[in-house]
Amino acid sequence: MATTQLSAQASSSTPAQAPAKGSKKKLIIVAALLVAMAGGAYWFLLRPVPEKEPVPGEVMTLEPIQVNLAEGRYLKVGVALQLTDAVAEEPDGGKALDSLIALFSGRDLEELADKESRAKLKKELQKELIEEYEGEVMAVYFTNFVTQ
């Protein structure tokens, strides 16, 4: 009788381990499917859609203005805005002039005379105007730049 109990215990422990191995395989397969489904959902629903490049439209030229610099100096600056082709009517130039005044007021003459520094300021102005005009402006050009 002792041998039957041992063989019964041995046979009962083997089936208990078999479902555990099968359960692990099923769990791994389910996890892999979930990861694949999550990747697919991201790809089709959440991935960033590349924005198409704006197409140049008309160029809007603003009248030059004078800006007070440091040490009683002045800057006479004019800009033109490269609009995108999606612009239906010419936007108000007031926002551009306000940004221009805020960016250049109080600057040193030496800073504006430096080509690299001026290019950096132009790039900063362009970035600000692209945001301010919500994509209607794609570039900024200086049409007049005179210091005194």
ZIDA-V997684 format. One record per backbone hydrogen bond with DSSP energy under -0.5 kcal/mol. NH is the residue of the N-H (numbers start at 1). CO is the residue of the C=O. If there is no record, write none. Layout:
NH,CO + NH,CO
//
This chain:
5,1 + 6,2 + 7,3 + 8,4 + 9,5 + 10,6 + 11,7 + 12,8 + 13,9 + 14,10 + 15,11 + 16,12 + 17,13 + 18,14 + 19,15 + 20,16 + 21,17 + 22,18 + 23,19 + 24,20 + 25,21 + 26,22 + 27,23 + 28,24 + 29,25 + 30,26 + 31,27 + 32,28 + 33,29 + 34,30 + 35,31 + 36,32 + 37,33 + 38,34 + 39,35 + 40,36 + 41,37 + 42,38 + 43,39 + 44,40 + 45,41 + 46,41 + 46,42 + 47,42 + 50,48 + 57,83 + 60,58 + 60,81 + 61,59 + 62,79 + 65,77 + 67,75 + 69,73 + 70,107 + 72,69 + 73,70 + 75,67 + 76,146 + 77,65 + 77,75 + 78,144 + 80,141 + 81,60 + 82,80 + 82,139 + 83,58 + 83,81 + 84,136 + 85,55 + 87,84 + 95,92 + 97,93 + 98,94 + 99,95 + 100,96 + 101,97 + 102,98 + 103,99 + 104,100 + 105,101 + 106,68 + 107,104 + 112,108 + 113,109 + 114,110 + 118,114 + 119,115 + 120,116 + 121,117 + 122,118 + 123,119 + 124,120 + 125,121 + 126,122 + 127,123 + 128,124 + 129,125 + 130,126 + 131,127 + 132,128 + 133,129 + 134,131 + 135,130 + 136,133 + 138,82 + 139,82 + 141,80 + 143,78 + 143,141 + 144,78 + 146,76 + 148,74
//
